[in-house]
Amino acid sequence: MSAIYTKDPATGERVTLSELAKRHGVHVSTISRRYSEGKRGRRSLSKWICKRTSLS
């Protein structure tokens, strides 16, 4: 299986789903599932980005 690349909505960098999960403290299976459901970018991490920004 080859890696799937996407944009990290927080930084704009192109990263693998695995790297995206590590960066945001989310299990890779959660990111993979949301990606396969068509949730990309901010929608794939919406819960975690909102928590992170509200804590800052």
FENQUIHU-V300093 format. One record per residue. N is the residue number from 0. PSI is psi in whole degrees, -180 to 180 (NA if undefined). D_CENTER is the distance of its C-alpha to the mean C-alpha in whole Angstrom. Layout:
BEGIN
n,psi,d_center
N,PSI,D_CENTER
N,PSI,D_CENTER
END
This chain:
BEGIN
n,psi,d_center
0,133,19
1,159,17
2,147,14
3,129,12
4,145,10
5,174,8
6,134,8
7,115,6
8,-21,8
9,-32,9
10,-20,11
11,-1,11
12,151,11
13,119,11
14,165,9
15,161,9
16,-37,7
17,-45,8
18,-40,8
19,-44,5
20,-45,5
21,-45,9
22,-32,8
23,8,7
24,35,9
25,144,8
26,139,10
27,-31,9
28,-32,11
29,-47,9
30,-44,6
31,-43,9
32,-47,11
33,-37,9
34,-45,8
35,-24,12
36,-2,13
37,5,12
38,109,10
39,163,8
40,-134,7
41,-33,8
42,-29,8
43,-22,5
44,15,5
45,-44,9
46,-40,10
47,-35,9
48,-41,9
49,-44,13
50,-45,14
51,-43,13
52,-33,15
53,-20,18
54,-19,18
55,NA,19
END
